[in-house]
């Protein structure tokens, strides 16, 4: 039984060792979820961009891609 090191395996796969060792930090999206649900209750007929604009007007600096991912996962686009 042959055992090869991580360096060799990464080289064979043409992958950086940093990719192998990368461990993403857990994201706490509860604040975004709460804010989006509040906006959905207050303004049920609005879409994502209006809800996002309202959050920005309140001073929230969250990235629109992150907010949209959570918006979709909550199923708010189906309302």
N, C-alpha and C positions, 0 to 999 in steps of 0.2 A: 504494500500500500504506500503510494507516494503522497507526501504532504508538501505542498508548495506554499510559500509565504504570500502574504497579502500584496506585497510589492509586485511579485511576479504575476499574480492573478490580475491585478489592476493593469499591469503593462500589457498582458495578453488581450484584455478586454478594451484596451486603449481608454482607460478610465483613470481619472485622477484619484489618488489616495484620499484626498480631502472629501471627495464625493462618497467614498466608502465609509468614512468616519463621520460624515455629517449627521447631526442629530437635531432636527428642527425643534424650536421652542414651542410649547403648547400655546395656542392663542386663546385668550379669554374674550369672547365676543358678546358677553352678556349685556354690556352697556349698549352696544349697537343694536342688539336684538330688542332690548327694552325700548330704546328710542324709536325704532322702526315700528314697533307694535303700537306705541302711543300715537305716532303720526297716522297709522292706518285707522285707528279708532276715531281720531279727530277729523281726518280728511279721507274718507273711504273711497271717494271717486277719483282721487289723484293717482298718477303713476309714479314710477320710480324717480324720475328726474325732479319732479316737483317736491317729493318727499326729501330727496337729497338736498335740494336747494334750501328747504326749510331747516334741515339739520345744519347746513353751512351757515345760514343766517343766525343760528343760535350759537355759533362759534365752534362747532364740532369740526375737527380737521381730518376726519377719517378719509382714506382713499376711496374714490368712487367704485373701484373694482372690488374692494373688500366689502363695502356696504352692499353692492349689487349681489355678491355671492350670498350674503346673509339674507338679503331681501328675497332671493329666489328659494333659499333653503327653508324659509318660513312659509313659503307658499303665498306670499302677499301679491304676487303678480296674477294670481288666479281670482282675486276678489273682484 
